[in-house]
């Protein structure tokens, strides 16, 4: 096998670097709506159906970007939303509690970084 000349080696390495940078940029900037909301339910306190109910309560309030749903216990939960994206600098925090009829919103608080 013949060794590559210096110019061909530089072009080859340069092309590999450009492709690696492009792949990284596409990965970082890809649309990730399907990855949200992040669900934190460490001890499986609630079922998937109940998590969907909590998410629907937030979406019924007009929230488009539900960033996370945090299950604290069998009777307490929280959700975080973003203003304008899933990587927000501001949004709302929701506190939920379970009642006999299902989940209800106890408090809504604005937050900002």
MARTIMAR-870355 format. One record per residue (C-alpha): residue number from 1; residue in three letters; x, y, z. Coordinates in pm, 1 decimal. Example, Ala and Ser with C-alpha at 12.3 -4.5 7.8 and 13.67 -1.06 7.14 Angstrom:
<atoms>
<atom resi="1" resn="ala" u="1230.0" v="-450.0" w="780.0"/>
<atom resi="2" resn="ser" u="1367.0" v="-106.0" w="714.0"/>
</atoms>
This chain:
<atoms>
<atom resi="1" resn="unk" u="0.0" v="0.0" w="0.0"/>
<atom resi="2" resn="unk" u="134.5" v="339.4" w="-97.8"/>
<atom resi="3" resn="unk" u="156.8" v="607.5" w="173.3"/>
<atom resi="4" resn="unk" u="-50.0" v="921.8" w="120.9"/>
<atom resi="5" resn="unk" u="125.1" v="1240.5" w="24.3"/>
<atom resi="6" resn="unk" u="135.9" v="1524.8" w="277.4"/>
<atom resi="7" resn="unk" u="-130.9" v="1726.9" w="92.3"/>
<atom resi="8" resn="unk" u="-370.4" v="1432.4" w="72.6"/>
<atom resi="9" resn="unk" u="-317.3" v="1360.1" w="442.9"/>
<atom resi="10" resn="unk" u="-396.6" v="1720.5" w="537.1"/>
<atom resi="11" resn="unk" u="-711.8" v="1717.3" w="321.7"/>
<atom resi="12" resn="unk" u="-821.3" v="1384.1" w="468.0"/>
<atom resi="13" resn="unk" u="-768.3" v="1494.3" w="829.2"/>
<atom resi="14" resn="unk" u="-933.8" v="1830.7" w="761.0"/>
<atom resi="15" resn="unk" u="-1236.3" v="1660.6" w="608.9"/>
<atom resi="16" resn="unk" u="-1267.6" v="1428.3" w="910.3"/>
<atom resi="17" resn="unk" u="-1252.7" v="1725.8" w="1149.8"/>
<atom resi="18" resn="unk" u="-1517.1" v="1919.3" w="953.9"/>
<atom resi="19" resn="unk" u="-1747.9" v="1615.5" w="945.4"/>
<atom resi="20" resn="unk" u="-1703.1" v="1559.1" w="1319.7"/>
<atom resi="21" resn="unk" u="-1786.9" v="1922.6" w="1395.3"/>
<atom resi="22" resn="unk" u="-2092.1" v="1912.4" w="1166.3"/>
<atom resi="23" resn="unk" u="-2217.8" v="1590.4" w="1327.9"/>
<atom resi="24" resn="unk" u="-2176.4" v="1741.9" w="1674.5"/>
<atom resi="25" resn="unk" u="-2363.4" v="2056.4" w="1573.4"/>
<atom resi="26" resn="unk" u="-2652.2" v="1857.4" w="1424.9"/>
<atom resi="27" resn="unk" u="-2671.6" v="1642.5" w="1738.8"/>
<atom resi="28" resn="unk" u="-2668.6" v="1941.8" w="1972.1"/>
<atom resi="29" resn="unk" u="-2921.1" v="2146.2" w="1771.7"/>
<atom resi="30" resn="unk" u="-3162.0" v="1865.2" w="1685.4"/>
<atom resi="31" resn="unk" u="-3528.6" v="1900.6" w="1773.2"/>
<atom resi="32" resn="unk" u="-3586.5" v="1713.2" w="2096.3"/>
<atom resi="33" resn="unk" u="-3955.1" v="1766.3" w="2166.3"/>
<atom resi="34" resn="unk" u="-4000.1" v="1390.9" w="2192.2"/>
<atom resi="35" resn="unk" u="-3753.6" v="1379.7" w="2485.1"/>
<atom resi="36" resn="unk" u="-3967.7" v="1607.6" w="2700.8"/>
<atom resi="37" resn="unk" u="-4095.6" v="1621.5" w="2962.3"/>
<atom resi="38" resn="unk" u="-3829.9" v="1464.7" w="3179.7"/>
<atom resi="39" resn="unk" u="-4003.7" v="1235.5" w="3427.1"/>
<atom resi="40" resn="unk" u="-3865.6" v="1192.4" w="3779.1"/>
<atom resi="41" resn="unk" u="-4057.9" v="914.9" w="3952.3"/>
<atom resi="42" resn="unk" u="-3783.6" v="745.0" w="4156.4"/>
<atom resi="43" resn="unk" u="-3986.7" v="496.0" w="4355.0"/>
<atom resi="44" resn="unk" u="-4266.0" v="451.6" w="4099.3"/>
<atom resi="45" resn="unk" u="-4502.9" v="638.3" w="4329.9"/>
<atom resi="46" resn="unk" u="-4756.8" v="690.5" w="4049.8"/>
<atom resi="47" resn="unk" u="-4850.5" v="514.7" w="3727.4"/>
<atom resi="48" resn="unk" u="-4778.0" v="631.9" w="3375.2"/>
<atom resi="49" resn="unk" u="-5146.0" v="719.9" w="3336.5"/>
<atom resi="50" resn="unk" u="-5131.3" v="950.9" w="3637.7"/>
<atom resi="51" resn="unk" u="-4821.2" v="1120.7" w="3497.3"/>
<atom resi="52" resn="unk" u="-5014.3" v="1179.6" w="3173.5"/>
<atom resi="53" resn="unk" u="-5298.5" v="1331.3" w="3378.3"/>
<atom resi="54" resn="unk" u="-5055.0" v="1571.6" w="3546.3"/>
<atom resi="55" resn="unk" u="-4906.4" v="1667.6" w="3209.5"/>
<atom resi="56" resn="unk" u="-5254.4" v="1723.4" w="3065.4"/>
<atom resi="57" resn="unk" u="-5348.1" v="1953.3" w="3355.1"/>
<atom resi="58" resn="unk" u="-5044.4" v="2167.8" w="3273.5"/>
<atom resi="59" resn="unk" u="-5116.1" v="2166.0" w="2898.6"/>
<atom resi="60" resn="unk" u="-5479.7" v="2260.0" w="2964.7"/>
<atom resi="61" resn="unk" u="-5343.4" v="2582.3" w="3119.8"/>
<atom resi="62" resn="unk" u="-5188.4" v="2667.0" w="2782.2"/>
<atom resi="63" resn="unk" u="-4832.4" v="2551.5" w="2850.7"/>
<atom resi="64" resn="unk" u="-4653.5" v="2431.6" w="2538.7"/>
<atom resi="65" resn="unk" u="-4309.4" v="2352.4" w="2681.6"/>
<atom resi="66" resn="unk" u="-4342.9" v="2110.4" w="2973.2"/>
<atom resi="67" resn="unk" u="-3981.0" v="2057.7" w="3079.0"/>
<atom resi="68" resn="unk" u="-4016.4" v="1817.3" w="3372.3"/>
<atom resi="69" resn="unk" u="-4261.6" v="1633.4" w="3593.4"/>
<atom resi="70" resn="unk" u="-4135.2" v="1545.6" w="3941.8"/>
<atom resi="71" resn="unk" u="-4320.0" v="1292.7" w="4152.6"/>
<atom resi="72" resn="unk" u="-4239.0" v="1361.3" w="4517.2"/>
<atom resi="73" resn="unk" u="-4464.4" v="1105.3" w="4685.1"/>
<atom resi="74" resn="unk" u="-4790.0" v="923.5" w="4624.1"/>
<atom resi="75" resn="unk" u="-4978.4" v="1247.2" w="4700.8"/>
<atom resi="76" resn="unk" u="-4743.9" v="1528.0" w="4586.1"/>
<atom resi="77" resn="unk" u="-4597.2" v="1620.6" w="4249.3"/>
<atom resi="78" resn="unk" u="-4451.4" v="1915.0" w="4064.4"/>
<atom resi="79" resn="unk" u="-4397.4" v="2028.5" w="3707.6"/>
<atom resi="80" resn="unk" u="-4171.7" v="2286.1" w="3543.8"/>
<atom resi="81" resn="unk" u="-4250.0" v="2465.6" w="3220.3"/>
<atom resi="82" resn="unk" u="-4050.9" v="2698.3" w="3002.5"/>
<atom resi="83" resn="unk" u="-4136.0" v="3019.5" w="2823.6"/>
<atom resi="84" resn="unk" u="-4052.7" v="2967.9" w="2457.6"/>
<atom resi="85" resn="unk" u="-3839.5" v="2652.2" w="2468.2"/>
<atom resi="86" resn="unk" u="-3740.7" v="2338.0" w="2652.1"/>
<atom resi="87" resn="unk" u="-3416.7" v="2509.8" w="2759.7"/>
<atom resi="88" resn="unk" u="-3580.1" v="2807.4" w="2923.5"/>
<atom resi="89" resn="unk" u="-3448.3" v="3104.6" w="3113.6"/>
<atom resi="90" resn="unk" u="-3790.1" v="3156.0" w="3266.9"/>
<atom resi="91" resn="unk" u="-4113.0" v="2966.4" w="3314.2"/>
<atom resi="92" resn="unk" u="-4354.7" v="2838.7" w="3575.4"/>
<atom resi="93" resn="unk" u="-4342.4" v="2583.2" w="3855.6"/>
<atom resi="94" resn="unk" u="-4658.9" v="2391.2" w="3933.7"/>
<atom resi="95" resn="unk" u="-4734.9" v="2211.7" w="4260.2"/>
<atom resi="96" resn="unk" u="-4990.0" v="1929.2" w="4256.5"/>
<atom resi="97" resn="unk" u="-5165.3" v="1721.1" w="4518.5"/>
<atom resi="98" resn="unk" u="-5385.1" v="1416.8" w="4485.8"/>
<atom resi="99" resn="unk" u="-5750.3" v="1439.1" w="4583.3"/>
<atom resi="100" resn="unk" u="-6030.0" v="1184.9" w="4574.3"/>
<atom resi="101" resn="unk" u="-6119.7" v="1307.1" w="4223.1"/>
<atom resi="102" resn="unk" u="-5762.7" v="1298.6" w="4089.2"/>
<atom resi="103" resn="unk" u="-5476.1" v="1547.5" w="4070.7"/>
<atom resi="104" resn="unk" u="-5524.4" v="1919.5" w="4126.7"/>
<atom resi="105" resn="unk" u="-5299.9" v="2223.7" w="4091.5"/>
<atom resi="106" resn="unk" u="-5221.5" v="2377.5" w="4431.9"/>
<atom resi="107" resn="unk" u="-4986.0" v="2658.5" w="4330.6"/>
<atom resi="108" resn="unk" u="-4826.2" v="2817.0" w="4026.3"/>
<atom resi="109" resn="unk" u="-4508.3" v="3019.7" w="4065.7"/>
<atom resi="110" resn="unk" u="-4315.7" v="3217.7" w="3803.9"/>
<atom resi="111" resn="unk" u="-3938.7" v="3161.5" w="3796.2"/>
<atom resi="112" resn="unk" u="-3652.3" v="3326.0" w="3613.2"/>
<atom resi="113" resn="unk" u="-3279.0" v="3258.2" w="3596.6"/>
</atoms>
